[in-house]
Amino acid sequence: MGWVARLSGAGSKEEGDGIRLDGAGAYWEVEGPRSFTVLLVALRGWLPDGAVMCFEDGSPDAELRAFMAGYSLPKQSHVPIGTIWPKPLVFHVPASEAALVELARIMERHAEPELAIHFHVYRQETWLLQWYDAFSAPLLLSGSIPREKVEVLACRMGGRIREAIEPAD
């Protein structure tokens, strides 16, 4: 970590590295939902076992902090931070049925920025969903996910597939 990052409390260069959409592979661009509640309900039964949700740069109140304290686990993979300064809060939460149901219920009473500005889902070293600037940018899904499965998620969220991005040759 450089001295400027240490002095200012900013994220380090290393925190910007990690698993992500690399631009060399195919991916899906999907119209995102209008709320975390809709997204969390849509993800139930859609994600593979072992998937982990990563919430970054929220401003959680006591209720959300209690949820995170109860469900958070050590990061399984390093997800690059989307916020350089100040260093953001980051929580890794298993995408279990129980966590999705409880968090969807909690989010019915909270504004989206309380939970996260950036939201991702990964499994082991593979990203499944990448959503920097949630609710203002498209949601990106791994190109390894079949179109039919992407269509199911888009429909559950009330959105649509905006584009399938193929790798450049």
C-alpha atoms as an extended CHARMM CRD file, in Angstrom:
* protein
*
       169  EXT
         1         1  MET       CA              0.0000000000        0.0000000000        0.0000000000  PROA      1               0.0000000000
         2         2  GLY       CA              1.3700000000        3.4070000000       -0.9390000000  PROA      2               0.0000000000
         3         3  TRP       CA              1.8780000000        6.1830000000        1.5730000000  PROA      3               0.0000000000
         4         4  VAL       CA             -0.9130000000        8.2970000000        0.0820000000  PROA      4               0.0000000000
         5         5  ALA       CA             -3.4160000000        5.4560000000        0.5350000000  PROA      5               0.0000000000
         6         6  ARG       CA             -2.2430000000        4.8590000000        4.1050000000  PROA      6               0.0000000000
         7         7  LEU       CA             -2.3950000000        8.5520000000        4.9560000000  PROA      7               0.0000000000
         8         8  SER       CA             -5.7740000000        9.2160000000        3.3400000000  PROA      8               0.0000000000
         9         9  GLY       CA             -7.4930000000        5.9420000000        4.1880000000  PROA      9               0.0000000000
        10        10  ALA       CA             -8.0280000000        5.2460000000        0.4820000000  PROA      10              0.0000000000
        11        11  GLY       CA             -8.0920000000        1.7840000000       -1.0250000000  PROA      11              0.0000000000
        12        12  SER       CA             -4.7720000000        0.4430000000       -2.2620000000  PROA      12              0.0000000000
        13        13  LYS       CA             -3.8800000000       -0.5690000000       -5.8160000000  PROA      13              0.0000000000
        14        14  GLU       CA             -4.0370000000       -4.2200000000       -4.7360000000  PROA      14              0.0000000000
        15        15  GLU       CA             -7.6440000000       -3.7380000000       -3.6400000000  PROA      15              0.0000000000
        16        16  GLY       CA             -8.4570000000       -2.7920000000       -7.2340000000  PROA      16              0.0000000000
        17        17  ASP       CA             -7.1910000000       -6.1700000000       -8.4690000000  PROA      17              0.0000000000
        18        18  GLY       CA             -9.0830000000       -9.4530000000       -8.3080000000  PROA      18              0.0000000000
        19        19  ILE       CA            -11.7910000000      -11.4220000000      -10.0650000000  PROA      19              0.0000000000
        20        20  ARG       CA            -13.9020000000       -9.4280000000      -12.4860000000  PROA      20              0.0000000000
        21        21  LEU       CA            -15.3520000000       -9.2930000000      -15.9270000000  PROA      21              0.0000000000
        22        22  ASP       CA            -12.1500000000       -9.2180000000      -17.9250000000  PROA      22              0.0000000000
        23        23  GLY       CA            -13.4790000000       -7.8480000000      -21.2010000000  PROA      23              0.0000000000
        24        24  ALA       CA            -11.8820000000      -10.7200000000      -23.0960000000  PROA      24              0.0000000000
        25        25  GLY       CA            -14.7850000000      -13.0910000000      -22.4530000000  PROA      25              0.0000000000
        26        26  ALA       CA            -18.4370000000      -12.9460000000      -23.3960000000  PROA      26              0.0000000000
        27        27  TYR       CA            -20.9400000000      -11.4990000000      -20.9500000000  PROA      27              0.0000000000
        28        28  TRP       CA            -24.5840000000      -10.5120000000      -20.7430000000  PROA      28              0.0000000000
        29        29  GLU       CA            -25.7510000000       -6.9610000000      -20.1280000000  PROA      29              0.0000000000
        30        30  VAL       CA            -29.1090000000       -7.0170000000      -18.3520000000  PROA      30              0.0000000000
        31        31  GLU       CA            -31.4350000000       -4.2290000000      -17.3300000000  PROA      31              0.0000000000
        32        32  GLY       CA            -31.1850000000       -4.1680000000      -13.5480000000  PROA      32              0.0000000000
        33        33  PRO       CA            -34.0980000000       -4.2420000000      -11.1220000000  PROA      33              0.0000000000
        34        34  ARG       CA            -35.4150000000       -1.1690000000       -9.3390000000  PROA      34              0.0000000000
        35        35  SER       CA            -34.6610000000       -2.4140000000       -5.8200000000  PROA      35              0.0000000000
        36        36  PHE       CA            -32.5170000000       -4.8440000000       -3.8780000000  PROA      36              0.0000000000
        37        37  THR       CA            -35.7130000000       -6.5090000000       -2.6700000000  PROA      37              0.0000000000
        38        38  VAL       CA            -36.6640000000       -7.4120000000       -6.2510000000  PROA      38              0.0000000000
        39        39  LEU       CA            -33.1220000000       -8.5720000000       -7.0190000000  PROA      39              0.0000000000
        40        40  LEU       CA            -32.7620000000      -10.7170000000       -3.9020000000  PROA      40              0.0000000000
        41        41  VAL       CA            -36.1230000000      -12.4080000000       -4.5130000000  PROA      41              0.0000000000
        42        42  ALA       CA            -35.1540000000      -13.0030000000       -8.1700000000  PROA      42              0.0000000000
        43        43  LEU       CA            -31.8530000000      -14.6180000000       -7.1530000000  PROA      43              0.0000000000
        44        44  ARG       CA            -33.5660000000      -17.2060000000       -4.9230000000  PROA      44              0.0000000000
        45        45  GLY       CA            -33.1690000000      -20.6090000000       -6.5470000000  PROA      45              0.0000000000
        46        46  TRP       CA            -31.3360000000      -19.0640000000       -9.5060000000  PROA      46              0.0000000000
        47        47  LEU       CA            -27.7940000000      -19.0030000000       -8.1380000000  PROA      47              0.0000000000
        48        48  PRO       CA            -25.6520000000      -22.1400000000       -7.8690000000  PROA      48              0.0000000000
        49        49  ASP       CA            -24.7790000000      -23.6540000000       -4.5020000000  PROA      49              0.0000000000
        50        50  GLY       CA            -21.7260000000      -22.0250000000       -2.9880000000  PROA      50              0.0000000000
        51        51  ALA       CA            -22.3770000000      -18.5920000000       -4.5130000000  PROA      51              0.0000000000
        52        52  VAL       CA            -21.3080000000      -15.6010000000       -2.4210000000  PROA      52              0.0000000000
        53        53  MET       CA            -22.7510000000      -12.0850000000       -2.5770000000  PROA      53              0.0000000000
        54        54  CYS       CA            -20.4130000000       -9.1380000000       -2.1190000000  PROA      54              0.0000000000
        55        55  PHE       CA            -21.8660000000       -5.8380000000       -0.8850000000  PROA      55              0.0000000000
        56        56  GLU       CA            -19.6140000000       -2.7790000000       -1.0970000000  PROA      56              0.0000000000
        57        57  ASP       CA            -19.8620000000        0.8100000000        0.0780000000  PROA      57              0.0000000000
        58        58  GLY       CA            -23.2150000000        0.7940000000        1.8020000000  PROA      58              0.0000000000
        59        59  SER       CA            -24.1980000000        2.8990000000        4.7960000000  PROA      59              0.0000000000
        60        60  PRO       CA            -25.8360000000        0.2160000000        6.9240000000  PROA      60              0.0000000000
        61        61  ASP       CA            -27.9150000000        1.0260000000        9.9670000000  PROA      61              0.0000000000
        62        62  ALA       CA            -28.0230000000       -1.1890000000       13.0670000000  PROA      62              0.0000000000
        63        63  GLU       CA            -30.4540000000       -3.6800000000       11.4920000000  PROA      63              0.0000000000
        64        64  LEU       CA            -28.3100000000       -4.2000000000        8.3840000000  PROA      64              0.0000000000
        65        65  ARG       CA            -25.1220000000       -4.3660000000       10.4730000000  PROA      65              0.0000000000
        66        66  ALA       CA            -26.7310000000       -7.0610000000       12.6320000000  PROA      66              0.0000000000
        67        67  PHE       CA            -27.6470000000       -9.0260000000        9.5000000000  PROA      67              0.0000000000
        68        68  MET       CA            -24.0840000000       -8.7070000000        8.1730000000  PROA      68              0.0000000000
        69        69  ALA       CA            -22.6250000000       -9.7390000000       11.5340000000  PROA      69              0.0000000000
        70        70  GLY       CA            -24.7900000000      -12.8450000000       11.5000000000  PROA      70              0.0000000000
        71        71  TYR       CA            -24.1770000000      -13.8990000000        7.9000000000  PROA      71              0.0000000000
        72        72  SER       CA            -20.8320000000      -12.4570000000        6.7680000000  PROA      72              0.0000000000
        73        73  LEU       CA            -17.9780000000      -14.7820000000        6.0770000000  PROA      73              0.0000000000
        74        74  PRO       CA            -14.3350000000      -14.2370000000        5.2130000000  PROA      74              0.0000000000
        75        75  LYS       CA            -13.9740000000      -13.3610000000        1.5480000000  PROA      75              0.0000000000
        76        76  GLN       CA            -13.6680000000      -16.4140000000       -0.6460000000  PROA      76              0.0000000000
        77        77  SER       CA            -12.2450000000      -14.4420000000       -3.5930000000  PROA      77              0.0000000000
        78        78  HSD       CA            -10.9310000000      -10.9240000000       -3.9030000000  PROA      78              0.0000000000
        79        79  VAL       CA            -13.4550000000       -8.6870000000       -5.6470000000  PROA      79              0.0000000000
        80        80  PRO       CA            -11.9410000000       -5.3840000000       -6.8170000000  PROA      80              0.0000000000
        81        81  ILE       CA            -13.2980000000       -2.4040000000       -4.9220000000  PROA      81              0.0000000000
        82        82  GLY       CA            -15.3290000000        0.1320000000       -6.8520000000  PROA      82              0.0000000000
        83        83  THR       CA            -14.8230000000        2.9480000000       -4.3470000000  PROA      83              0.0000000000
        84        84  ILE       CA            -11.3190000000        4.3160000000       -3.9250000000  PROA      84              0.0000000000
        85        85  TRP       CA            -11.9120000000        6.8070000000       -1.1160000000  PROA      85              0.0000000000
        86        86  PRO       CA            -12.8880000000        6.5860000000        1.5910000000  PROA      86              0.0000000000
        87        87  LYS       CA            -12.1240000000        2.9100000000        2.0050000000  PROA      87              0.0000000000
        88        88  PRO       CA            -15.5410000000        1.2180000000        1.7410000000  PROA      88              0.0000000000
        89        89  LEU       CA            -17.2500000000       -1.3040000000        3.9650000000  PROA      89              0.0000000000
        90        90  VAL       CA            -17.3050000000       -4.6840000000        2.2040000000  PROA      90              0.0000000000
        91        91  PHE       CA            -19.3290000000       -7.7230000000        3.2520000000  PROA      91              0.0000000000
        92        92  HSD       CA            -19.2310000000      -11.2260000000        1.7480000000  PROA      92              0.0000000000
        93        93  VAL       CA            -22.4490000000      -13.1370000000        2.4270000000  PROA      93              0.0000000000
        94        94  PRO       CA            -23.3790000000      -16.6580000000        1.3110000000  PROA      94              0.0000000000
        95        95  ALA       CA            -26.2410000000      -16.5750000000       -1.1940000000  PROA      95              0.0000000000
        96        96  SER       CA            -28.2030000000      -19.1110000000        0.8250000000  PROA      96              0.0000000000
        97        97  GLU       CA            -31.9810000000      -19.2980000000        0.7720000000  PROA      97              0.0000000000
        98        98  ALA       CA            -32.1240000000      -18.0720000000        4.3770000000  PROA      98              0.0000000000
        99        99  ALA       CA            -29.8500000000      -15.0770000000        3.7220000000  PROA      99              0.0000000000
       100       100  LEU       CA            -31.7100000000      -14.0680000000        0.5470000000  PROA      100             0.0000000000
       101       101  VAL       CA            -35.1230000000      -14.2870000000        2.2430000000  PROA      101             0.0000000000
       102       102  GLU       CA            -34.0840000000      -12.3970000000        5.3690000000  PROA      102             0.0000000000
       103       103  LEU       CA            -32.1940000000       -9.6740000000        3.5120000000  PROA      103             0.0000000000
       104       104  ALA       CA            -35.0630000000       -9.1640000000        1.0360000000  PROA      104             0.0000000000
       105       105  ARG       CA            -37.4060000000       -8.7000000000        4.0060000000  PROA      105             0.0000000000
       106       106  ILE       CA            -35.0340000000       -6.2140000000        5.6620000000  PROA      106             0.0000000000
       107       107  MET       CA            -34.5650000000       -4.2510000000        2.4280000000  PROA      107             0.0000000000
       108       108  GLU       CA            -38.3040000000       -3.5940000000        2.1970000000  PROA      108             0.0000000000
       109       109  ARG       CA            -37.6430000000       -0.9530000000        4.8930000000  PROA      109             0.0000000000
       110       110  HSD       CA            -34.3320000000        0.4490000000        3.6420000000  PROA      110             0.0000000000
       111       111  ALA       CA            -33.0100000000        2.5390000000        0.7850000000  PROA      111             0.0000000000
       112       112  GLU       CA            -30.6610000000        0.7800000000       -1.6370000000  PROA      112             0.0000000000
       113       113  PRO       CA            -27.5150000000        2.8260000000       -0.7490000000  PROA      113             0.0000000000
       114       114  GLU       CA            -27.8030000000        1.6220000000        2.8320000000  PROA      114             0.0000000000
       115       115  LEU       CA            -26.9370000000       -1.8820000000        1.6150000000  PROA      115             0.0000000000
       116       116  ALA       CA            -24.4720000000       -1.2380000000       -1.2220000000  PROA      116             0.0000000000
       117       117  ILE       CA            -23.3740000000        0.9550000000       -4.0880000000  PROA      117             0.0000000000
       118       118  HSD       CA            -21.5860000000       -1.9600000000       -5.7630000000  PROA      118             0.0000000000
       119       119  PHE       CA            -22.9480000000       -5.5200000000       -5.7210000000  PROA      119             0.0000000000
       120       120  HSD       CA            -21.3890000000       -8.7110000000       -7.0520000000  PROA      120             0.0000000000
       121       121  VAL       CA            -21.9030000000      -12.4500000000       -6.8890000000  PROA      121             0.0000000000
       122       122  TYR       CA            -19.1250000000      -14.9720000000       -7.3140000000  PROA      122             0.0000000000
       123       123  ARG       CA            -18.4820000000      -18.6470000000       -6.7600000000  PROA      123             0.0000000000
       124       124  GLN       CA            -14.9350000000      -19.6570000000       -5.9010000000  PROA      124             0.0000000000
       125       125  GLU       CA            -12.7400000000      -17.7200000000       -8.3590000000  PROA      125             0.0000000000
       126       126  THR       CA            -15.4940000000      -17.1550000000      -10.9250000000  PROA      126             0.0000000000
       127       127  TRP       CA            -17.6320000000      -14.0370000000      -11.0920000000  PROA      127             0.0000000000
       128       128  LEU       CA            -21.2950000000      -14.6140000000      -11.8840000000  PROA      128             0.0000000000
       129       129  LEU       CA            -22.7510000000      -11.1260000000      -11.5420000000  PROA      129             0.0000000000
       130       130  GLN       CA            -20.9750000000       -7.7760000000      -11.5650000000  PROA      130             0.0000000000
       131       131  TRP       CA            -22.8360000000       -4.5580000000      -10.7870000000  PROA      131             0.0000000000
       132       132  TYR       CA            -20.6880000000       -1.5360000000      -10.1280000000  PROA      132             0.0000000000
       133       133  ASP       CA            -22.8440000000        1.5640000000       -9.5820000000  PROA      133             0.0000000000
       134       134  ALA       CA            -25.9230000000       -0.5310000000       -8.8970000000  PROA      134             0.0000000000
       135       135  PHE       CA            -29.2120000000        0.9600000000      -10.0790000000  PROA      135             0.0000000000
       136       136  SER       CA            -27.5010000000        3.4080000000      -12.4300000000  PROA      136             0.0000000000
       137       137  ALA       CA            -25.5580000000        0.9950000000      -14.6510000000  PROA      137             0.0000000000
       138       138  PRO       CA            -26.5100000000       -2.2680000000      -16.3470000000  PROA      138             0.0000000000
       139       139  LEU       CA            -26.0840000000       -5.4970000000      -14.4350000000  PROA      139             0.0000000000
       140       140  LEU       CA            -23.4730000000       -7.7600000000      -16.0500000000  PROA      140             0.0000000000
       141       141  LEU       CA            -23.6940000000      -11.5490000000      -15.9900000000  PROA      141             0.0000000000
       142       142  SER       CA            -21.0310000000      -14.0630000000      -16.9200000000  PROA      142             0.0000000000
       143       143  GLY       CA            -21.1590000000      -15.2210000000      -20.5300000000  PROA      143             0.0000000000
       144       144  SER       CA            -20.8980000000      -18.7960000000      -19.2630000000  PROA      144             0.0000000000
       145       145  ILE       CA            -24.5070000000      -18.5630000000      -18.0650000000  PROA      145             0.0000000000
       146       146  PRO       CA            -26.8790000000      -19.9190000000      -20.7470000000  PROA      146             0.0000000000
       147       147  ARG       CA            -29.2150000000      -17.4170000000      -22.4140000000  PROA      147             0.0000000000
       148       148  GLU       CA            -32.3090000000      -19.2500000000      -21.1300000000  PROA      148             0.0000000000
       149       149  LYS       CA            -31.1320000000      -18.8510000000      -17.5450000000  PROA      149             0.0000000000
       150       150  VAL       CA            -30.3180000000      -15.1600000000      -18.1180000000  PROA      150             0.0000000000
       151       151  GLU       CA            -33.8150000000      -14.6620000000      -19.5570000000  PROA      151             0.0000000000
       152       152  VAL       CA            -35.3460000000      -16.2310000000      -16.4330000000  PROA      152             0.0000000000
       153       153  LEU       CA            -33.4690000000      -13.8130000000      -14.1700000000  PROA      153             0.0000000000
       154       154  ALA       CA            -34.2750000000      -10.8080000000      -16.3630000000  PROA      154             0.0000000000
       155       155  CYS       CA            -37.9680000000      -11.7460000000      -16.3130000000  PROA      155             0.0000000000
       156       156  ARG       CA            -37.9700000000      -12.2020000000      -12.5180000000  PROA      156             0.0000000000
       157       157  MET       CA            -36.4350000000       -8.7390000000      -12.1370000000  PROA      157             0.0000000000
       158       158  GLY       CA            -38.9360000000       -7.1580000000      -14.5140000000  PROA      158             0.0000000000
       159       159  GLY       CA            -36.1750000000       -6.3030000000      -16.9690000000  PROA      159             0.0000000000
       160       160  ARG       CA            -34.7440000000       -7.6110000000      -20.1790000000  PROA      160             0.0000000000
       161       161  ILE       CA            -31.4640000000       -8.6320000000      -21.7220000000  PROA      161             0.0000000000
       162       162  ARG       CA            -30.0210000000       -5.4780000000      -23.2110000000  PROA      162             0.0000000000
       163       163  GLU       CA            -27.1340000000       -7.0510000000      -25.0500000000  PROA      163             0.0000000000
       164       164  ALA       CA            -24.9120000000      -10.0990000000      -25.3540000000  PROA      164             0.0000000000
       165       165  ILE       CA            -21.3190000000       -8.9270000000      -25.5550000000  PROA      165             0.0000000000
       166       166  GLU       CA            -18.9830000000      -11.2550000000      -27.4100000000  PROA      166             0.0000000000
       167       167  PRO       CA            -15.2310000000      -11.1720000000      -26.9290000000  PROA      167             0.0000000000
       168       168  ALA       CA            -13.1890000000       -9.1840000000      -29.3980000000  PROA      168             0.0000000000
       169       169  ASP       CA            -11.0580000000      -11.3020000000      -31.7310000000  PROA      169             0.0000000000
